[in-house]
Amino acid sequence: MASLRASRAWTRRQFLVCSASSLAIASLAKPSISRAADRPQIAGGIQSGDVCDGSAVIWARADRPARMQLECSTVESFKTIIASVSRDALPDADFTAKLQLDDLPVGQDIFYRVRFDDIATGIAGESRIGHFRTAPAAGQSISFVWSGDVAGQGWGIDVSRGGYRSYRTMLDNRPDFFIHSGDHIYADCAIPSEQKLPNGETWRNVVTEDKAEVAHTLAQFRGNYKYNHLDEHFRAFHAQVPMFAQWDDHEVTNDWSPIGSYDEAGFEDDGTPRLAARARRAFFDFMPIRDIGARMGRVYRKIGYGPLLDVFMIDMRSYRDETWNKGDDHRGWILGAKQLAWLKRELAASRATWKVIAADLPIGLVSLDAVALGDGAPDRREHEIADLLSAIKRADVRNIVWLTADMHYTAAHYYDPNKAQFQDFEPFWEFVSGPLHAGTWSPGELDNTFGPVAMYQYGCSEAQGDNLAPCFGLQFFGRVDIDGASGVMTVTLKDVDNRDLWSVDIEPQPQARPAVVAQHS
């Protein structure tokens, strides 16, 4: 991924939201006189991501081999260009291209425009404008949203029912960024042309060849991501709001693990299932996620978003012991030794007021696919979580909040050591929200290993039945607001119609350790 360092000649402005539609831009070279078919087109939408302290990633995809041209400005008119860079979009990456911008100003709206030029002829294509806001300075407030689970259970884009409506609702919230907690796609689930609804009506999907069957080839995995870009609300949202992306199981196959997920394609030389390798490549092709140097392909990372917030994106799929959390030896892991050591180290080094652990799975909901096994002392994967929670307490790391999706309903869990079988930790919150656009489930069972209490939970009822379609309104996301003056974090659980379902204000505990310069990774 190419990187660009921008000029430091900046101006301030208030938040503005610009149109994501195609525009002819004067300062980018206008298309040559030619047939429209000769001009490279932007295939799908444009995206920004991993916006942190002074840096961001811009992503786009062309419809043919082309050169991505990127310009950035602090003003919507693009009167002043602060950065200009290009990169080729080639068949090897399915005509996708990513560029990393560095040395961006603090707390600033950045407008960017993307165009593709034909590599052979130089003929220029359409231009599109996007927007993101860089990490704030001290005293500035933060607002972001999170959720997961898109196009699950065969519920794809039904244009007559508004498509991916949750993306439109989240955009109305004008967040600074979006944490996608995983299941961007359901590679293991085809999209049929129709599905029957319990009220006798018919759900009618937009269909594509690559979504007509379960993904096995690289082209099919990529086709799952292309499918999402067919939705207008998805495209509009991603043009305006940067995404912090992580993955879960359905980017590969249901409940996958490194040693338990393969098909007739077999394994790579290093033992990696080719199915997982293809899925990982497609994920990195289509996500606006930074490549971490020689560790390209690593999903877990830390994103510093100003003095108030560090976000720890963890990976609970790639390093787990096996597919199911069971075994007579009582040994298990879900983060793996290397990632666990990294998380302990980075949490201890963080001097941000709030530390958000963005997890792709909850830790207190009973599931053979996740962590919790049922009431009692820690067992198998729970040992790893107990180790982490104890280390957090010993290091006196304060103000940690866990965010996740996966369960297809929304909930607020308060973990209380006084109610737990394992008690060597400080109390903390875990919030669950989703799906964005998939079948909705009923609330699950909590165990008492770490003492979670369901302060709120909402999903489909027993009478409604599981796998309730998106048109019934039980699609969820969460919103987090951090006040720049007081540091208070407000977490609000919301639905697709933007109703506030439940909310809590969390007071930050005083920092107990001396401030140092945090290292970001």
Helices and strands as residue ranges (DSSP letters): E 2-5, E 22-23, G 36-38, E 42-52, E 55-62, E 66-73, E 83-89, G 91-93, E 96-102, E 109-118, E 124-133, E 142-147, G 152-154, G 159-161, H 165-172, E 177-180, E 194-196, E 202-204, G 209-211, H 218-228, H 232-240, E 243-245, H 274-286, G 293-295, E 301-304, E 309-313, H 337-349, E 354-358, H 381-394, E 400-404, E 410-415, G 417-419, E 428-432, E 452-458, G 470-472, E 476-482, E 489-495, E 500-506
